[in-house]
Amino acid sequence: MTVTIALGGDTMLGRGVAEEIAARGPYDLFDPGIRRAFAEADLRVLNLECCVSDRGRPWDAPGRPFHFRAPPAAVAALTTLGVDCVTLANNHALDYGHDALSDTLDHLRRAGIQTVGAGRNQAEARTPAVLKAGGTTVAVVGLTDHPADYAATEDTPGVAYVPLNDGVPAWLTSQIQGLSARYDVVLVTPHWGPNMTTEPLPYIRESAASLLEAGATLVAGHSAHVFHGVDGRILYDLGDLIDDYARDETLRNDLGLAFLATLTGTGVDIKAVPLALEYAHTRRAEGSERTWIENRLREACAALTPDRDGPPQEDPR
């Protein structure tokens, strides 16, 4: 068994990115270097941090200043990258309500993109996607630990909400155990923790260990908008893939990573692809940008695993 999965972090195609799509179309949001990196993989999975619809109104909840909605045309930006599956388990899936989430599921399905982590009810939101590459099967599980008011119930749409501060629940452990017995690879992709942090909180590290113990082959998280370190088969935070966000001069959320994870019967080999996020456009990072990313990744990995040798290998292309 050998399969390579391209992993992208928070992918926000609304607001300013949506304006760029309306003005110039959805096909040039990622430069050729990014598209080539994703094309090297057998499968491609990312976190879609917006709904895709032209319906709905902003979710009415205190303290929610941002609402992200992409136009239906934005789906072509994902198909251009060859995306096979997205997780919708995040704090923006219901930004424009139940109808917009339903539209999102429909638009992605028609484009041949599978979804996890959100659905028309709790059962659908918790249902994994099953991807195939050659003779290898990959089960993908999506979940989020915020916000509670976006949680799907037995009869209302929403996200697969898991309050991980209370530990990994038995239903999720059981699900992963069952999937690991049936499929070659189990990828768990959680949306966890607060924004703009540089390292995983203790409860996230504990949750990641529990997910691996339950049978996850690979854990790839997101939410911080800043990439975190890698610890073996745990990528704590993938950072951002595309957005229109303001740049933090210290955290440099405009410099990020995508990852190529090659899984074999004996282990995992992870390569990092350096990214430079401009306004509504992502390209491969070069020069001093790339050096900053290398140094930051090395420090982040060393803080997690001080006794190990170095960070993931960087993709040289």
TATAFEN-V834853 format. One record per residue. N is the residue number from 1. SS is DSSP state (H for helix, E for strand, C for the rest). BURIAL is # if it has 24 or more other C-alpha atoms within 12 Angstrom, else .. Layout:
N&SS&BURIAL + N&SS&BURIAL
This chain:
1&C&. + 2&E&# + 3&E&# + 4&E&# + 5&E&# + 6&E&# + 7&E&# + 8&E&# + 9&E&# + 10&E&# + 11&E&# + 12&C&# + 13&C&# + 14&C&# + 15&H&# + 16&H&# + 17&H&# + 18&H&# + 19&H&# + 20&H&# + 21&H&# + 22&H&. + 23&H&. + 24&H&. + 25&C&. + 26&C&# + 27&C&# + 28&C&# + 29&C&# + 30&E&# + 31&C&# + 32&H&. + 33&H&# + 34&H&# + 35&H&# + 36&H&. + 37&H&# + 38&H&# + 39&H&. + 40&C&# + 41&C&# + 42&C&# + 43&E&# + 44&E&# + 45&E&# + 46&E&# + 47&E&# + 48&E&# + 49&C&# + 50&C&# + 51&E&# + 52&E&# + 53&C&# + 54&C&# + 55&C&. + 56&C&# + 57&C&. + 58&C&# + 59&C&# + 60&C&. + 61&C&. + 62&C&. + 63&C&. + 64&C&. + 65&C&. + 66&C&. + 67&C&# + 68&C&# + 69&E&# + 70&E&# + 71&C&# + 72&H&# + 73&H&# + 74&H&# + 75&H&# + 76&H&# + 77&H&# + 78&H&# + 79&H&# + 80&H&# + 81&C&# + 82&C&# + 83&C&# + 84&C&# + 85&E&# + 86&E&# + 87&E&# + 88&C&# + 89&C&# + 90&C&# + 91&C&# + 92&C&# + 93&C&# + 94&C&# + 95&C&# + 96&C&# + 97&H&# + 98&H&# + 99&H&# + 100&H&# + 101&H&# + 102&H&# + 103&H&# + 104&H&# + 105&H&# + 106&H&. + 107&H&# + 108&H&# + 109&H&. + 110&H&. + 111&C&# + 112&C&. + 113&C&# + 114&E&# + 115&E&# + 116&E&# + 117&C&# + 118&E&# + 119&E&# + 120&C&# + 121&C&# + 122&H&# + 123&H&# + 124&H&# + 125&H&# + 126&C&# + 127&C&# + 128&C&# + 129&E&# + 130&E&# + 131&E&# + 132&E&# + 133&E&. + 134&C&. + 135&C&. + 136&E&# + 137&E&# + 138&E&# + 139&E&# + 140&E&# + 141&E&# + 142&E&# + 143&E&# + 144&E&# + 145&C&# + 146&C&# + 147&C&# + 148&H&. + 149&H&# + 150&H&# + 151&E&# + 152&C&# + 153&C&. + 154&C&. + 155&C&. + 156&C&# + 157&C&# + 158&E&# + 159&E&# + 160&C&# + 161&E&# + 162&C&# + 163&C&# + 164&H&# + 165&H&. + 166&H&. + 167&C&. + 168&C&# + 169&C&. + 170&H&. + 171&H&. + 172&H&# + 173&H&# + 174&H&. + 175&H&# + 176&H&# + 177&H&# + 178&H&. + 179&H&# + 180&H&# + 181&H&. + 182&H&. + 183&C&# + 184&C&# + 185&E&# + 186&E&# + 187&E&# + 188&E&# + 189&E&# + 190&E&# + 191&E&# + 192&C&# + 193&C&# + 194&C&# + 195&C&# + 196&C&# + 197&C&# + 198&C&# + 199&C&# + 200&C&# + 201&C&. + 202&H&. + 203&H&. + 204&H&# + 205&H&# + 206&H&. + 207&H&# + 208&H&# + 209&H&# + 210&H&# + 211&H&# + 212&H&# + 213&H&. + 214&H&# + 215&C&# + 216&C&# + 217&C&# + 218&E&# + 219&E&# + 220&E&# + 221&C&# + 222&E&# + 223&C&# + 224&C&# + 225&C&# + 226&C&# + 227&C&# + 228&C&# + 229&C&# + 230&E&# + 231&E&# + 232&C&# + 233&C&# + 234&E&# + 235&E&# + 236&C&# + 237&C&# + 238&C&# + 239&C&# + 240&E&# + 241&E&# + 242&E&# + 243&C&# + 244&C&# + 245&C&# + 246&C&. + 247&C&. + 248&C&. + 249&C&. + 250&C&. + 251&C&# + 252&C&# + 253&C&# + 254&C&# + 255&E&# + 256&E&# + 257&E&# + 258&E&# + 259&E&# + 260&E&# + 261&E&# + 262&E&# + 263&E&# + 264&E&. + 265&C&. + 266&C&. + 267&C&. + 268&E&# + 269&E&# + 270&E&# + 271&E&# + 272&E&# + 273&E&# + 274&E&# + 275&E&# + 276&E&# + 277&E&# + 278&E&# + 279&C&# + 280&C&# + 281&E&# + 282&E&# + 283&E&# + 284&E&# + 285&C&# + 286&C&. + 287&H&. + 288&H&. + 289&H&. + 290&H&# + 291&H&. + 292&H&# + 293&H&# + 294&H&# + 295&H&. + 296&H&# + 297&H&# + 298&H&# + 299&H&# + 300&H&# + 301&H&# + 302&H&. + 303&H&. + 304&H&# + 305&C&. + 306&C&. + 307&C&. + 308&C&. + 309&C&. + 310&C&# + 311&C&# + 312&C&# + 313&E&# + 314&E&# + 315&C&# + 316&C&. + 317&C&.
